[in-house]
Amino acid sequence: MPLHQRPPLLLHRTRRAAALTAALIATAALTAACGGGSPRTPEPGPAGPQSTGAAADTPRGFTLVATGDLLIHDSVIRQARADAGGSGHDFGPMLAGARDTVAGADLAICHMETVYGPEGGPFTGYPAFRTPPQLAEAVRETGYDSCSTASNHTLDAGAEGVIRTLDAMDRAGLAHAGSARSATERDTPVLLTAGDARVAQLAYAYGTNGIPVPEDQPWLVNLIDPERIVADARAARAAGADVVVVSMHWGTEWQEEPDSLQLSLARELTASASGGRPDIDLIIGTHAHVPQAYEKVNGTWVVYGMGDQLAGVMSDPRGQLGSAARFTFAPPAGEDGRWTVERAEYIPFVVDNDPIRVVSLPEALAADPDDAGRSATLDRIGRAVLGRGAAEDGLTLGR
């Protein structure tokens, strides 16, 4: 099929369908052999029990979980090598603490902050990241379905880094948005199925650390441009998206308060509508390395920053704090066709060291309610998350 005729990428939830991963790998290999981008149209996995009667006509809602930056420092690379027994890299043990939260959702989205190095290395951390490609497999096995890939580090290894990263994610069965290998791939909406909804993921970054985007390859990374974001959201809707989610790599590092650009962009993007229906249904943010506020803007939830999901020891210990955002969407109740958030939750996480492990604070405190240190960390994250009145809009602490 010619590239320009390929339909939008459409992935179905696959926790009960291992066969889909194989289909993704085979399709990705075929696409790569044709020299094109990543659009894939795998067949759905095995069908579950068939419902009958009126229930069959009632659309199913879904839960979406999103988490913060996967920031693969040198210490994280060393830990992955140690967890693999000194041969290769295994990121699974580090991410295991997030598995219940991630795998329990109908759709789970990560942020792939760094690009991958070649098989066998060399691998490096900050400032120019080259991450072992085994990270993609561990992320998929943790339960993620898709990741945003637009960040200030997307061009750390040039076009080769982008291609290596997306190729590895394809092999692992992970969808991706925010960087691309071709103009066709960049312009093809990423659609994922959750419940009875088709969810579009878009992703953008504020910049690339001064590395110029090649003029002849502008598709390598999506940069923040409000007009383009709205146009992409409308294109995704036209392609069949019921829900449009925008991943934004933005904000000021180490600042818990959203900056003026975040606030103005949130207002502008959530105000955009077509036919009386918002063009964007959810905004999820990364980059600041610290948890930031959740807020309902123009009736749409905005997560300014989720902090880091996985990171090594940084100059500021807040760099190992994060929150998972969990939103439960309900089918349209009226004729406007809008899927609405009926439940909004945040789940605080922290990264332990020696060994490096992601820890769900609610789970840890359920096991040891008297842990004063973890309790104080949970409260600290909560103050940042709730700092702009999200509790009054219904945001609650999840587990």
C-alpha positions, 0 to 999 in steps of 0.5 A, spaced: 500 500 500 502 506 498 504 511 504 499 516 502 494 511 502 495 508 509 490 509 514 491 512 521 495 508 526 490 504 530 492 500 536 487 495 540 489 494 548 493 488 548 494 485 555 490 479 553 492 479 546 499 477 545 498 475 538 497 483 537 505 484 539 507 479 534 503 483 529 506 489 530 513 487 530 511 484 523 508 490 520 513 494 523 518 490 519 514 490 513 514 498 513 521 499 515 523 494 509 519 499 504 523 505 507 517 508 510 514 511 517 511 507 522 503 507 521 501 500 523 494 497 522 494 490 526 488 486 527 485 486 533 487 481 538 482 475 540 475 477 542 473 477 549 466 474 551 460 476 547 455 481 550 448 480 548 442 485 549 441 492 551 448 492 554 451 491 547 449 497 545 452 501 551 459 504 549 464 502 554 468 508 558 475 507 559 481 509 564 487 512 562 494 513 566 499 517 564 506 518 567 512 523 567 519 523 564 523 516 563 530 520 564 535 514 563 542 517 567 548 513 567 546 510 574 540 508 571 544 504 565 548 501 570 542 499 575 539 496 568 546 492 567 546 490 574 539 487 574 541 483 567 546 480 571 552 484 567 550 482 560 545 486 557 540 491 560 534 490 564 529 496 566 524 491 568 525 491 576 526 498 576 519 499 573 516 494 577 513 498 582 509 502 577 506 495 574 499 495 578 498 502 576 500 502 569 497 495 567 490 496 571 489 502 566 485 501 559 490 505 556 497 507 559 502 513 556 509 514 558 514 519 556 520 517 553 525 523 554 531 520 551 533 517 545 537 510 544 544 508 542 546 502 537 545 495 539 551 494 544 552 501 545 556 506 547 550 508 552 551 515 555 546 519 560 546 526 561 547 531 557 547 527 551 543 521 552 544 514 548 539 509 552 540 502 551 534 500 547 532 494 551 528 500 555 522 499 550 521 492 552 521 493 559 516 499 558 511 495 554 512 489 559 510 494 564 503 495 561 504 501 557 501 502 550 504 508 547 509 514 549 510 521 547 517 522 544 518 529 543 523 532 548 529 537 549 533 531 548 530 528 541 535 530 537 541 528 542 543 523 537 541 526 531 536 523 526 540 516 527 537 517 534 530 518 532 530 512 527 533 507 532 528 509 538 522 509 534 524 502 530 526 499 537 519 501 540 516 498 534 519 492 535 517 492 542 509 494 540 509 501 543 506 506 539 509 513 539 508 520 538 512 526 537 518 524 533 517 521 526 522 518 521 518 521 515 513 527 513 508 521 512 509 518 519 509 525 522 502 527 519 499 520 520 494 521 527 496 516 532 489 512 534 489 507 540 483 504 542 481 504 549 474 501 551 469 503 546 473 509 544 479 511 539 484 516 543 489 520 539 495 522 542 499 528 540 506 530 542 510 536 542 516 539 545 518 547 547 525 546 544 531 541 542 537 544 547 539 549 541 540 543 536 537 545 530 532 541 527 534 539 520 531 544 514 530 537 510 527 533 516 523 538 520 518 532 521 524 529 526 521 532 532 514 536 533 515 543 536 510 547 540 506 551 535 499 552 538 496 553 531 499 546 528 497 543 535 490 545 534 490 543 526 493 536 528 487 535 533 482 537 528 485 532 523 485 527 529 478 528 530 477 527 522 480 521 522 476 518 527 478 520 534 473 520 540 478 523 545 484 527 543 490 527 548 496 532 547 502 531 551 506 537 552 514 537 554 514 544 557 515 549 563 521 551 567 525 546 570 525 545 578 519 550 578 513 547 581 509 553 579 507 552 572 510 558 568 506 563 564 507 560 557 504 553 560 498 557 563 497 561 556 498 555 552 493 551 556 488 557 556 489 557 548 489 550 547 483 548 551 479 554 548 479 551 541 473 548 539 469 546 533 462 545 532 461 547 539 466 541 541 473 542 544 478 540 540 482 537 545 480 533 551 486 532 555 493 535 556 499 532 560 505 535 561 512 533 562 519 536 563 520 540 569 523 534 573 518 536 579 511 535 580 506 540 578 499 542 579 493 539 575 488 544 573 481 544 570 481 549 564 475 551 560 472 545 562 478 541 560 483 537 565 491 540 564 496 536 568 502 541 567 507 537 569 508 529 572 515 530 574 520 524 573 517 517 573 524 514 573 531 518 574 538 517 577 540 521 583 540 529 581 542 535 584 535 536 587 532 530 590 525 533 587 527 530 581 526 523 583 518 525 585 513 524 580 505 523 579 501 518 575 495 521 572 489 517 572 483 519 568 476 515 567 472 517 561 465 516 560 461 515 553 457 521 551 451 523 554 448 528 550 448 529 542 455 533 542 459 527 542 464 529 547 467 523 552 468 526 559 472 525 565 468 522 570 473 521 575 480 524 576 486 522 580 493 522 582 498 517 584 504 519 587 511 516 586 518 516 588 524 513 586 528 509 591 536 508 590 541 503 591 538 499 588 534 504 583 526 502 584 520 506 582 515 506 588 508 507 589 507 511 595 500 509 596 502 502 596 508 503 600 504 507 605 499 501 605 504 496 607 507 501 612 503 506 615 508 509 620 513 511 615 514 518 616 519 519 610 514 516 605 508 520 608 512 527 608 514 525 601 506 524 599 504 530 602 509 534 598 507 531 592 500 533 594 501 540 595 504 541 588 499 537 585 493 540 588 496 547 588 491 550 583 485 548 586 484 541 583 481 538 589 475 543 588 474 540 581 474 533 583 481 531 583 483 525 588 488 521 591 488 514 587 492 508 589 
